[in-house]
Amino acid sequence: MISRFRFAFPVLAMTLVVALGLTAGQGAAKTKPLKLGKEGQYAQVFKNEPGIWQDDTSVTAWVKNRKIIGFWVTSNFKTAGGKVCAPAGQTPALMPDMSLTGPVWVTYKLAKPISLNGRNRFSVKTSSGYPFQNDAGGSVTGRLLPTGKLSVTARLADGPTHFRGRCSTSITAPKTKFRAMNVDGIVR
């Protein structure tokens, strides 16, 4: 009688392990990849000095046909020495003290719309959109979160000119929120 249990117990345990493995595998196969919102914007605004709207920074990603077609980035640009600067051809926001020391608003239109990869991520080199006259490299990267929000990091840089050095910024928007809207004509 005892010899039967010695044989039956390992077989029963092995059957249970295989059954649980198959169940877990079927559950994993049913998960669907995340999808971008149909058409609209993913945006997140940061209030740097409450009450001074000119000092707000933000990241906005525009989506059409489930592809990212462009970005708007409003951020403070600085030189390597920490001085406020603006990329060539751009003007910083006029602050309440009448100085041009506020963030710079940049429209970044992609030469070709991009889709998310298999890991729900994207990466775009700034040279594909030429937001500045002296593009000095950089990228816009991000991923679609399980909550349906988009995490975006923008690193933009303009090359040195005869009166200032390299002018760059880096801004991360960890929870840009989707809003459906018609984006025709918004990103030019």
Beta strands, then each sheet from edge to edge (+ up, - down):
strand 1: 39-46
strand 2: 57-64
strand 3: 67-75
strand 4: 77-79
strand 5: 84-85
strand 6: 104-114
strand 7: 121-125
strand 8: 135-144
strand 9: 150-158
strand 10: 167-180
sheet 1: 5+ 4- 10+ 1- 2+ 3- 6+
sheet 2: 5+ 4- 10+ 9- 8+ 7-
end
